[in-house]
Amino acid sequence: MMQHHAPTRPPDLTPEAESLWDVLEHLPEHQRIAVVLRYYCGYRASEISKIIDTPAATVRSHLRRALGAMRKELSS
């Protein structure tokens, strides 16, 4: 299994990006990693699955749950 580390906050974020990162940091690590790899790094679910050694369907589930949690948090 490939080792991976939780993504860290990038420097010099805009205020909007700071808000998103604040929400992102509250996600479970597996969801946070999937979101960062998908939306910050541009990988597809199939590529992420190879990077983190997890089935692509599980990656898609992590992404779906993470985005739902982020929407809920940002709307409150």
C-alpha positions as semicolon CSV with decimal commas, in nm:
position;residue;x (nm);y (nm);z (nm)
1;M;0,000;0,000;0,000
2;M;0,130;0,343;-0,094
3;Q;0,182;0,581;0,195
4;H;0,020;0,921;0,172
5;H;0,002;1,222;0,394
6;A;-0,287;1,451;0,465
7;P;-0,270;1,763;0,253
8;T;-0,160;2,080;0,424
9;R;-0,300;2,428;0,383
10;P;-0,137;2,606;0,089
11;P;0,016;2,947;0,157
12;D;-0,128;3,275;0,028
13;L;-0,493;3,173;-0,005
14;T;-0,766;3,419;-0,097
15;P;-1,031;3,479;0,172
16;E;-1,273;3,252;-0,017
17;A;-1,013;2,978;-0,043
18;E;-0,936;3,020;0,329
19;S;-1,303;2,955;0,408
20;L;-1,307;2,645;0,190
21;W;-0,987;2,516;0,345
22;D;-1,128;2,572;0,695
23;V;-1,421;2,347;0,604
24;L;-1,194;2,099;0,430
25;E;-0,980;2,061;0,742
26;H;-1,283;1,937;0,936
27;L;-1,344;1,646;0,700
28;P;-1,219;1,298;0,781
29;E;-0,870;1,249;0,641
30;H;-0,976;1,004;0,367
31;Q;-1,236;1,252;0,237
32;R;-0,996;1,545;0,258
33;I;-0,731;1,358;0,061
34;A;-0,983;1,262;-0,208
35;V;-1,109;1,622;-0,240
36;V;-0,761;1,770;-0,263
37;L;-0,646;1,516;-0,519
38;R;-0,961;1,567;-0,726
39;Y;-1,022;1,940;-0,710
40;Y;-0,681;2,086;-0,629
41;C;-0,462;1,843;-0,823
42;G;-0,709;1,750;-1,099
43;Y;-0,694;1,371;-1,072
44;R;-0,989;1,155;-1,178
45;A;-1,141;0,906;-0,933
46;S;-0,972;0,618;-1,116
47;E;-0,633;0,788;-1,074
48;I;-0,698;0,871;-0,709
49;S;-0,790;0,509;-0,645
50;K;-0,445;0,402;-0,760
51;I;-0,270;0,674;-0,561
52;I;-0,440;0,584;-0,234
53;D;-0,492;0,214;-0,308
54;T;-0,869;0,229;-0,268
55;P;-1,140;0,117;-0,513
56;A;-1,261;0,394;-0,746
57;A;-1,619;0,348;-0,622
58;T;-1,498;0,419;-0,268
59;V;-1,314;0,729;-0,387
60;R;-1,633;0,853;-0,554
61;S;-1,821;0,786;-0,230
62;H;-1,561;0,981;-0,031
63;L;-1,596;1,271;-0,275
64;R;-1,976;1,267;-0,265
65;R;-1,986;1,261;0,115
66;A;-1,717;1,526;0,145
67;L;-1,891;1,764;-0,093
68;G;-2,220;1,714;0,089
69;A;-2,057;1,789;0,423
70;M;-1,882;2,093;0,280
71;R;-2,204;2,229;0,130
72;K;-2,382;2,183;0,461
73;E;-2,104;2,354;0,655
74;L;-2,073;2,645;0,412
75;S;-2,449;2,707;0,408
76;S;-2,472;2,738;0,786
